[in-house]
């Protein structure tokens, strides 16, 4: 186990070093949540057709936009894996004695750390827009944990897609095809209660739904979790472990 953790930490360290040398991707990804909160959120705050209880709509959607930021960034994480394959980096990693699961887990942890940086950006925007944020230690830790696990889920999902399609062109097409359905088939910008039955059934199988649910219960003053933290985190961790096992099995095939 210690060897496995050491191998994972080595991969995470390499990924974080790349991010430190070129942080422009984080800055470019920060633009989208700013636009959603500052433009979409401000406009829809004046619309009374979406029932959000005692919350302002801007407060209600802030956790959803944080989850969206994590999704949109992590879902394209696989493009870097394909780039590494083309440069021969994947081949070099596969000839090391490191376990395949450690390689995948290390990349997932690095994506989780990137997600925490993006969460800090979304928090800064939310503060500027006077979103009622909870600052107690336990809710803050819960938000950080949800962001970390959510980033791990979608980055690993992205790696699975990259292992299957193996080309940048196909990956970009599939990534763009998946992001918006995942986003709109969740409770990110409207409650589950107002969804038609068929969409609510799809949302129940969408991991983004449980990420948003955990964030909404911990991030916002007056927010509440529909499923409860135990259920939301339990489902997210289960999804991550399944994706981790699948990615570890498919990762060697990326070199072919």
HELIX and SHEET records of a PDB file:
HELIX    1   1 UNK A    2  UNK A   21  1                                  20    
HELIX    2   2 UNK A   24  UNK A   35  1                                  12    
HELIX    3   3 UNK A   36  UNK A   41  3                                   6    
HELIX    4   4 UNK A   42  UNK A   44  1                                   3    
HELIX    5   5 UNK A   57  UNK A   74  1                                  18    
HELIX    6   6 UNK A   78  UNK A   87  1                                  10    
HELIX    7   7 UNK A   89  UNK A   94  1                                   6    
HELIX    8   8 UNK A  100  UNK A  128  1                                  29    
HELIX    9   9 UNK A  137  UNK A  165  1                                  29    
HELIX   10  10 UNK A  168  UNK A  184  1                                  17    
HELIX   11  11 UNK A  192  UNK A  194  5                                   3    
HELIX   12  12 UNK A  197  UNK A  203  1                                   7    
HELIX   13  13 UNK A  207  UNK A  219  1                                  13    
HELIX   14  14 UNK A  229  UNK A  251  1                                  23    
HELIX   15  15 UNK A  252  UNK A  255  5                                   4    
END                                                                             
